[in-house]
Amino acid sequence: MATSRQMLLVIASLVAVASWPHGADAGSLSVLTSDPAAEAIIDGRHAGYLIRFDGPVDHASSRLQITQSGHVIQSLVPRLDSAVDVLYASGQAPAPGHYLLHWEARSLDREISKGDIPFTVGSN
């Protein structure tokens, strides 16, 4: 049985999607903003990764990964209660070095868009 908090999140998500401008979920998704931004340097032991798109995303079917030299360093689980147009995950920051935040976002019409955001983890 779902908790009342879970039910409220589901209802809020459905209302947000229903009120989204018509046609915004058609086609591929484009990144509007990200944190970290491209080429940013992050510090600390913990990091949050946020990507805002130009339309709603299917959080459960979307993926976020930290890669380095073509290898997956860390798979991140997008939070299901993020805003309808946001993929967000957090976790332990990788060791100092250069990385890509690889994203695969599925739109509500099931189209998959992919991309990479380069960033660096500085030495603490």
C-alpha positions, 0 to 999 in steps of 0.5 A: 500500500502506498503512503500518503506522501507517495500518493501526493507525489504521484498526484503532483507529478500527474498534475504537472505533466497534464499542465505542461504546454502541448507539444513540449513532450514531442521529440527529443529532449534538450538540456537547458541547464546542468549542475555541474555545468560543462567544464565545472570543477567540483570539490568535496566528498559528496556531489549532486547532479542536476539536469533540467530539460526543455520538457518532461522526462520519465524519471524511472526510465532515464539514466545518469552515469559518471564515466571516465575514459569510456568506462562507467565509474558510478551509476546514479539513480535519478530521484523519482520525486524530482521536478517533471523536467529534471533528472537529479541524483547524488552520491559520493564524488569520484576521485580527483580527475576529469569525468563525463556526466553521461545522461540518457533521458526518456521523454514521455512519448518514449524517445531517448535523448543522450548526452555528456557533460564534462566536469572535473573533480578537484583535489580537496 
